[in-house]
Amino acid sequence: MKSIMVHAGVDNAFEGRLQVGLDLARRFHGHVSLILPRPTQDYAAFDMFGGAHFIAEAFEAAEDERKKLCTRIDARLTAEDVPWDWQKFDGTTSDALIDAARLADILVMSLDAAGAEGTSRAWISDVVTASHTPVLAVPAKATRLSFDRAMVAYDGGFEAANALRASLPMLQTVTNVRISKIELMPEKFPVTDAATYLSRHGIKAEIAVTVKGDQSVEERLLAETNAWRPDFLVMGAYGHGRWRETLFGGVTRFMLSELGIPILLAH
């Protein structure tokens, strides 16, 4: 992971994203690109007759805040041992992050940015499904990224396999790796295949198969994750399609809402 993108912004969760991005860059001797969206559409007002007006004063005030952010972060990173640059994109936050992610090894985002309840999870789902770049979604109050214990949620699907491959660099540096499977029915691609794949990359992983019981898959997975307490979770995203996840919930939405540790997602 040499090209590490971090969603930059003036929100309170940016500090956590930045710290995790720096941890990744130090671990893999990589480069941090700070992706700063400039959502000009946020400064358009519409009147009752269908007309649109650009609120220049609000945009200029936001630009001033972004400039102050860049100055402050530049001063801080000058003292760090990590190369970095800024990349600024006009357009919606989702579009900016999707455009930036096309040549990224990983993009660091927040599970929930302060003051934007639910919005950041929508951005995550947009980026993961549109860019096919792995996203590391971190809690708003993250302070660092540890590499002691990692859990992989595996169900034999393409998304889980993609997440497994995307996480290889991180898993190769982790001391303890567990592959967790919630047992539903015999599948064509068993969890032992995942362990074999990791072993060929020098990763020794233990397998934990759990009966679902009366709980939903996501509830059982959350319980297993909380019991084993990994530093981060690896899982495939939106295996049943975005429309079905939006209408009926799903494992991805549930875990993004409930789990308080970083989650590496791939589609």
Buried (B, 14 or more C-beta within 10 A) or exposed (E): BEBBBBBBBEBBBBBBBBBBBBBBBBBBEBBBBBBBBBBEEEBEEEEEEEEEEEEEEEBEEBEEEBEEBBEEBEEEBEEEEBEBEBBBBEBBBBBBBBBBBEEBBBBBBBBBBEEBEEBBBEBBBBBBBBBBBBBBBBBBBBEEBBBEBBBBBBBBBEBBBBBBEBBBBBBEEBEBBBBBBBEEEEBEBBBEBBBEBBEEEEBEBEBBEBEEEEBBBBBBBBBBBEEBEBBBBBBBBBBEEBEEBEEEEBBBBBBBBBBEBBBBBBB
